[in-house]
């Protein structure tokens, strides 16, 4: 395996990781911003309020985008295994 192949595999892995993490990170960012604004406006400084809202958003996001994330990881895994078989030769 040449350095170009390693770079390509690494690029695919980073891209798949970004695709998998993006929905969760965006949801957590949005919920955190909304909760922070609510806490600033109402002057409620309760730490559990933000935690519960983020966990709820995480569950909802996972239920909505879970199949997409699993598909991305499965595709990456199959590409890596195909690459390993091509290198090892059977």
Secondary structure, DSSP 8 states (H G I E B T S, - for coil): --HHHHHHHHHHHHHHHHHHHHHHHHHHHHHHHHHHHHHHHHT---HHHHHHHHHHHHHHHHHHHHHHHHHHHHHHHHHHHHHHHHHH--
